[in-house]
Each structure stands twice: as C-alpha cells, then as structure tokens.
C-alpha cells in the first residue's frame, strides 16, 4: 500500500472534486481510495508514504499527440534549412531528421521525450513516429524504452508514400506487426502499451496506400493521421484526387471511427466536420505547434459547437501540457477576437477528452483519482497566495502552474520521479548516451563532428 498525502487533492471526479487535506491510497497499479488523509493513514498503518509537501495531488496528464522522433532536435540547426512554408519546413528539417534516424537514434529520442514528459507530470503519451532510415523494429524499440522508464504509451508509425514503395511496405508492416503485438499484450492484461495505425497526411497517402493500411490493420485498432495541418492536403485533394476532400477520402477508405484520431484539422470544411462528427472520430489540437509552423488556428470552438470530441497534444513542440493549455486559450481568443471564449473547451480537452481517449486505448480508467482508476498520480508544487477552492481549481492551474511545477510522478502505482529525482533509472547515464546519439545524428545531417 502506498499513500500520497500532505497536500490538496484535485480528483477530476465529479462526486468529490477537491479535498483540502486529502490523500490518495494506492494498491498495486490501481487507486484503492481517496479521502481525508487522517482517515486513510489510520486505515492503513505501515503503508509507504509519499509526502506532497503541501502541493497539489492530481491525476497524471495525457498528451494525445507527440513525435518522439524529434527528441534530438533541441538546439539543432541544419545547414541550408530556411523554410518559407509548411512543406519546406517538413522537407528541410523533419524529413531530413527522420531519414537519418537509426534504431539507436530512435531509442535516444524516446529517452529524451519520455523523461521530459515525466518531469512535466505527463504519465501517458500518444506518439506518432517516423524513422525512415530504419523502420523495422522502431516501434518495438520505443516500446522497450517506454517500459524501462515506466510511462504509459500508445505508439504508431507514420505510413507515407514519400520515400518509395520499399519504405512504404516497411511502414505498413511495422504498424501491423506492432498492432498485433499490442492486441495480444492487452488480452494478456498489459495496460501500459497500446497501438494505433499511423499515417502521415493525406497529401502523402495515395488511395492505394489507404486501402493497404485498412487491409493490414484488419480492424485491430484505430488510425492516427495528420489532416489539413497546412493547406497541402487541400491542394492535393483538388489537384490529384478529383476534388474529393481529405476527410471524405479517409471515410471512403474506412479509416474513420471512434478509435481514430485526426491531428490538427485546421483547414477542414463544414462538410468534413459533419463527417468527423457522424463517424465519432476524434480530433487532436496542437496549438503551440500550429502557431510555430504558421499553419493557422484550428476551428476548435466550431468543433465543439458541432459535437466533435477534441483532444489536446503538443506535436512535440513542448512536453508541457499546461503550456499547451495556456497557448490554446490565448490563440482561440485571439482568433475569435473575444476574451470570453475557450475556457470550458480548454479544460474539457485536457482533463476530459484526453482522459477518455487514454481510457479507451489502455483499458483502464485514466485521468481521475477515484477507486479502481489507474494509479497515475502527480504532485505539483504550488504555494498559494490567493484562495484555492473547489470551484476555482482550473483558474489556478491555468494561470499558476506549469509542467515544471511537477515534483513527483507516479505511473501505474510506481513512483518514477520523487522530489525531482528519478527513482528507477540512471538519468545521468541515459543523458550521456543520448548526447552521443545526438552528436551522431547532427554530424550526419551537417557533415561535421560535434
């Protein structure tokens, strides 16, 4: 038995949303009970105790869209990279990186991303991977790093026509093999690793490739695909697909549904929104990345008005979900020219829709502190100088916290990060090895030693 106490508890459970002097009792990989600390400590004498030091005890955060393959890009300047539009950004930067990413490079990226996520209170990630240098085994390499570090992870590979038939076949095979493995693992009771079937974007996916994806997946899982991030999908549909819009193409090839998540959806039409809603497909918004790539502001407020489920991700622009939360609210208000919109949508995306998507894929209730739910718990340092009450928690989180407020991270009942120190891994050894892999990648890209 493990008790997390000496803090205020934010549960995300409507039955008991807030406890001023609360605690969470964990048995194995599940939450056993939530209540007043004195009562839980008395009920479980001798339990291991994690001290929250007066901070906020809350459910671990979920990132519904990230890219592990960008993990070694921090500080990187690629010679000749000077993009003037979204496609040039892909060609000059991200596709160059993934075309030179070996299996060891993929492992290093996974370490960098996962450790940074755990430091920021993120206990579950949905990753969309690309390493066209070495595709076979790449998802399994990430799986092994995720298992070693202890994070909950849903993985897929970025199928694309952009590098030819051999690489396309390898990408489809990697998705299918990993999806089969994940299905068997879940049947055996593994709730830590899941799979989706990845696709890059409709402008790099032919109709034939979409059919191959559906056939290889064979109903095992949902799809994770970028849609209308830039205008490239729209132009491609007009010039090469007989005017059939991107979302309609996905519908025609059987790639939509409640298990599918479409990234970005900035330039979708009202008719495409209706298809997304009617099929129960999810959208995942990545506000900071969209601003950084200068591709536009997704019409998330309209998605909500139409009854579309919208999740929140980072697109690896950051690993801090609270940073994405703040950015989302600002860009939506700026775009609408209204300072009173987006609050409810922001909170629903991060704390409800993300949690539901994670619960769907991992077969456990995620994102809530309640009996029987997955024991994914974080402690955030947060000294208050204004009243913190049950009805203003979200305001404190939005305007007072950031990912770096996290001092302790527990995933699946395992204390992975305690008082800002990793407990189960040798961080210095991993960082040193990751640095060497970054030097290899950077040297390959720029033709020099680092």
N, C-alpha and C positions, 0 to 999 in steps of 0.2 A: 504494500500500500504506500502511495505517495500523496502527500498533501502539499498543495501550493497555497500559502497563506500570507498574512500580514500585508494585505492590500485591498483595494476596492475591486470588486468583481463586476465586469461587464459581460453578460452572458450571451446576448443576442437571442435569448429565449423569452418570448412574449409573456410567459407565465411568471417569470421572475427576472426582469431585465437587469437589475442592479442591486448590489449588496455593498453597503458602506464598510462593513467589517466582515468580509466574506472569505471563503476558501473553496478550493476545488479538490476533491478526493479522487485519486486515480488508482484503478486496479487493473494491472496488466496494460492492455492497449486501449482501454475504454474509461470514460468518466464514470465513476461509481456514484458520486453525489456532489451536489453544490449547496452550500448553505452557510450559516454563521460559523465563523472559524472556531469559536469556543466549543460549539456543539460537535463539529467534525473531529477536532483534536481529542475531545473527551471520548468520542465513539471509537477512535482508532489509536489507542495508546501504542507507542512504539513505532508508529508509521514514519517513514522517511519524510523529511520536511524541507521544502524549498521556500526560502524567505523572499518575498516580493519587495521587501524594504519600503513598504508604503506606496508602491506603484500600482499600476492598473493591470489586473489579471484579465485577459480576454482571449477569445479564440484566435488561433493562428490564421494568418491572412492567406488568401489564394490568389495566384497570378494566372489568369486564364490564357495568356499568350506571351511567350517569350522565345528567344532564339539563343540557345546555348552556343551555337557556332560563332557568335560574335564575342565570346568571352575573352579572347586575347587581343581585342581591338583597342582597348583603352590606351590612349596616347599614341596610337599608330597613325602615321601619315604616309600614305602610299604615293610613291613618286608618280607624278602626272595626274593624280586624282584632283579634278576641279569640276565637279558636276554642276550643270546648269538646269537639270530637270531630274525627275524621279528615276527614269530609265538610266540616265547616265550615272546616277548615284549607285544603282544596282550594278551596272557594268563595270564601273571604275573602282568600286570599293567592295561591296558584299559578295558579288560573284567571284571576284578575284580571290577573296579570302577563302571562300568555301572550296574553290578549285585547287587550293593548295593545302587543305586541311587533312592531315593524315589521321590515322586512328589515335595515335598518341596526342596529336593536336586536339582531336575531339575530346579525349579524356581530360586534357588540361582545361579546355573550355568549360567542361562540365564541372570540374572542381571550382573554377573561378566563379561560375554562375551560382552554383548551389551554396557555397559558403557565404557568398554575398547575400543570397536570399535569406538564409537562416539568420544572418546578422541583423536583417531588417524585419524579422518577425514573420517571414513568409514560410509557411510549412507545406504548401502544395504548389506545384508548378505544372502548367501545360506547355510543353515545349514543341517547337516546330523546327526540326533540324535539317541542315544541309551540309554535306562534306563531299562534294563531287570528286575530290581527289581519291578518297577511299570510302565507298558506300557500304559494301558488305560488312556486317558486324558493327556498324556505327551505333545503331540504337542499343545493341546489347552492351557496348562499351559504356554508353551513358547510363544504362540500367545499373551496371556494376558500380559506377561511381555514386549514383543516387542511393543504392543500397548501403554502400560503405559510409556515406555521410548521413544517411537516415531520413532524407526528405521524401515526401510523397510526390510521385512524378508520373504524369501521363505523357507519353512520347509518340512522335510520328516522324516520318521522313518526307522531305519536300520533293515529291514527284514533279518532274518538269521535262519538257522536250528540248530544253535549251542546249544540252550538251550531247545530243545524239541518241541513237537507238540503244547502244550498249548501256550507257549510263541510265537511260530511262528504264530499261529492263531491270537493272540492278536496284533502282529506287523502288520500283513496284514490288520486287521480290523481298526487299528489306522490310517494307511496310507489312506485307502479308505474313512473312515469317514471324515478325515480332508480334503482330496481332494474334496469331495462333498461339504463340508462347504466352502472351498476356491472358488470353481467354482460359488457357489451361491453368495458369497460375491462380487466377481468380476463382476458378472452380475448386482449386485446392485450398482456398482460404486466404490467398495473398491479397491484402487490401492496400498495398504500398505502391505498386507499379501497374499502370494501365496503358492502353494503346488507343490511338486514333489512326486514321489512314490519311497521310498528308498529301497535299497538292500545293504547288507554288501559287499560281494565279491563273485565271482563265486565259490570259493572253499568251501563256507559255504551255497551255494544255490543249492539244487537238481533241476533236470529238473522239477519235480512235483511242487516244490515251485515256480519256474519261471512261470509256467503255472497259478498257483494260483494268483501270482502277476498281471499278464496280465489280468486275468479274473476280479479280484477285482477292478483294475484300470479302466477297461472298456473305455479306450480312454480319460479319464478325463485330464490326464497330462502326462508329460514325466517322465523318470526314472533317479535316481541319484545313481550310483553304483560304488564301487571301483573295478578297473580292473587291474590285473597284477601289483599290487604295489610291493609285493615281488614275489618270484618265486612260492609261494604256489598255485596260480591259474594255473600256467603252469604245475606243478607236478600233481595237481588234475585232469586236463584235460587228461593227459597221463595215469594216473593210474586208474581213476574211470569213465571217460566219453568217453572211446573208442577213445581217441586221438583227440577228437573234441576241437579245441582251444576255449578259453574263449569268445572271441568276436563273434565267429561263433555260440556258444551256445546262446548268447544273441539275435543274429539275428534269430535263429531258433524259439525262443520263443516270438518273436515280441516285444522285449524290446528296440530296437534301433530306431533312427529317430531324426529329427531336435529339438525335445523338450527334448531329453535325453542328460545327461552329464555323462561322464565316468571319474572317478577320477584316476589320476596317469598315467596308461598305460605305465609303464616303460619297461615291458618285452613283449610287443606285437610284432608280426611278421609283415613283409611287407604285407602279405596277409590280416592280420587283419586290418592293416592301410587302405588298399583299401576298406574293408567293412565299416569302420568308415566313410571314405570319401563319398562313394557311398550312404550311408544312411543319410548323412547330420548330423550325430551325433557329438556332441561336446566333446572335451577332456578338463579336467581342471588339470593344472600342479601345484604342491605344492613343490617348490624347496627346501625350508629350511627343511621341514618335511622329505623329501626323503633323504636328507643328514643326518639328525639326526637319522633316523631309519636305515641308512646304507643299503638301498634297491637299490640304483643305481641312475643314471641320466636318466630322460626320454628323448627320442629322439625327442625333440620338433622341432629342426631345420629340421628334416626329415618330421615331421608332416606338417610343413609349406610348404616344397617343394612339398608335395603331395596334398596340398589344403585343409587340415583339419583345422577347426576352433578350436583354443586353447584358453581357458580362464585361469585365474590365481587365485589361492586360497592360503590359509595358512595352511590348515589342523589343525588349532588352535595352530600351533607351535608358532605363534605370531598373534597379531591382527593388525599389522602394514603392510599395503600393500606395502608401499615404501621399507620396509625391504625385503619383498619378491621380489620386483623388482630388488633390488641390488643383492640379492643372486642368482636370476635366471641368470643374466648376467654373474656373476662370474663362476657358475658351468657349464654353457653351454660353455663358453670359455675354461675353464679348461678341460672339457671333449673332446672338439674338438681340443685342443692344438692350438687354433688360437685366437689371441687377437682382431680380427676384425669382429667377428660374434655376432649375438644375439641382437644387439641394436634395430633394427627395429621390430623384433619379440617381444621383451620385451614390447616395447611401445604399439604395437598393442594389445597384450594380455590384458594389464591392462586398457588401455584407449579406446579401440575399441571393442574387443571381449567381455570383461566383460560387457560393456555398452549395447551391442546388446542383450546379454543373459538376462540382467535385464529388458531391454525394452520389450523383448518377454514375460517375465513372469508377469510383472506388468501392462502391457497395457498402459504405459506411456513412452515417450522418456526420457531415463535416461542417465546420464554421459556427458551431454553437456549443456552449458549455451547458450540457444537460445530461442526466443519467443515460448511459448507453451510447452516447455520441463518441466519436473518435477522440482520443486524448491528445489533441493538438492544441497546445496552450502556450501563450506568450505572456511575458511580463514586460510592461513598458514603464520606464522611469518617467514620472510626470508629477513634479511638485506643483501644487495648485495655489494660486493667489486670488482666484475667484471661486464662487460656489460651484461644485461639481455635483449634479443631481441626476436622477433617473431620466429627466426629460431634456437635458442639455448635453448628454454624453457626446453626441455626434458633433456638436459645435466645438467641444474641447478637442476631439480627435482631429477635426478638420483644421483648426487654427492653432492648435497647441502641440500636436505630436508630429513626429516624422519617424521614418524607419529606424534611424539611428537611436531613437529613444528605447529601442528594444535591449533589454539586459539579459533575458533568459528565454530560450526557445525549447519547447518540449514537443516532440512529434511521436505519435503512436505510443505514448507513455514513456518514451525515452528522453531523458534530459540530455540534449545535444549541445546546448550553449548555455552556460551558467555564469551569471555575473560577468558577462562579456568574455568568457573563455570557452573554447570548445573542449568538450569533455571526452569525446570518443575517438578523436583523430589528432594527428600531429600536424597542426596548422603550419608550423614553420617548414617542416619537411615538404609538405604539399605545395606551399607557396614557392619554395626554391625550385622544385621540379617543374612547376607550371611556368616559372620565369624562363627556364631553359627552353621549354617548348615554344614559348612566345618568341624567344630570340631566333629559333629555327624558322618559324613562320615568317617573322619580319625580314629575316635575311633572305629568304626565298622570294618574298614579294619585292624587295628593294635592291637585291643583288649586292648586299654588303653585310659585314659582320656587326653584331650588336654585343 
